[in-house]
Amino acid sequence: MKASVKIMLSYDYSHFEVALSSDDDLDARDVNLLRKRAQRLADEAVRQYMRAKEAAANRAQGKYAKEQFLRDIKRIETTPEQERTVRDLATLKQYRDENWEAQFEDDYDYDDDAEGVTS
């Protein structure tokens, strides 16, 4: 039998649809495997969508957090060394030694990072 399967999901006001078909002769087991493959692809679309929304929220929050971090650095730098707390020293070290800006970035863009989606 020739077969076609369609999976439609709605998540958070977004709709995802996957349709697969085969011109091969398939039995019921093969059709079910085709359906499972379509479901996995649709589930992966939802997972990536959720990850992209999280990244967008992180970017928005990251802008504020970065500004706060820089305000803290200015405050720490104007504080006499003997009055700086352990946390102040750690923050200042992070600012000087690390790629500190990376903690405020989240550039996810639907990378091809399928987890467990197989053919």
N, C-alpha and C positions, 0 to 999 in steps of 0.2 A: 504494500500500500504506500502511496505517496503521502507525505504528512507535512503539516504546517502547525506551529504552535505560537501562541502570542501571550505574553505576560504583560499586564499593565499594573503599575503600582502608583499610588498617590502618597506623597509624604510631604508634610509641611507646605501645602499649597503648590507643590510641584508634582508633575506627572512624568512617569518614566515608562517607556514602552519598549519591549524587545520582541521582535518577531523572527523566528527561525523557520526554515523549511528545508526539505530534502526531496530530491527527485529519485533517491534510491528507494528500493523496496524495503520498507521497514515493518517490523512486527510491533506489537503493542509495547514490548519492553524497550525497543529502540525509540519509539515515540516518547515514552516516559523519560528516557535519558535525554532526549532533545528538549523536553519540557524543563527538566532539571537544569540543563545548561542555560536555557533562557532565564530561568528564575535566578540562577547565580549571577548572571550578567546584570539583571535588573537590581538585585540586591547590592551588587558592587556599585552601580550608578548611585544608589541611595547613599551608600557609605561614603563615596567620594563627594557627593553633594553636602553631606553633613560635615565632612572634613573641610570643605571649601568655606562653608558658613562659619565654622569655628575659626578658620584662618582670617576671615574678614573681621570677625569680632576681635580677634587678637591684635590685628593691625590697628583697629580703632583704639583699643585699650593701650596698645603699645606706644602710640603717640603721646598719650597722657603720661604713661609710666616713664617714658624717656625724658620728658620735660621735668618730671619730678626728680628723676635720678640726677639730671644736670643741676637742678636747684640744690639738691643735697650735696653735690660735689662742691658747688660754690660756697655753701655754708661751711662745709668741712674745711675747705682751704682757708677760710677766714677765721676759723677757730684755732686758737693757740695749740701747738702740738701736745702740750701736757694736759690739755682739757679734752682731747679727742677720745671717744669711747672705742672699745674693741670693734664694734660694728662700724664706726666711722673709718677706722684704719682699714678694715676689710673692704669697705666700699671704695675707698681711695685706691687701694691696691688693685682692685678689680678694674677700676677706671684706667689706671696707668699700665697694667700688665696684660689685660685681656682684650679680645675683640668684644668689648662691652655692648656695642650696638646690636650685635647678633641676637641678644636676648629679647629685643623689642621687635624683631622682624618675623614674619610668617608669610612666606611668598608662595604658598601652595596654589597650584593652578591645574587641578585635575591630572596630576601626573599619572603615568601608566604604572600604577603601583598595586595592581590587582592582588588581593590576598586570597589565594586559594581558588581563583576562578580558573577552571581547567576546561579543556575542550571536551 
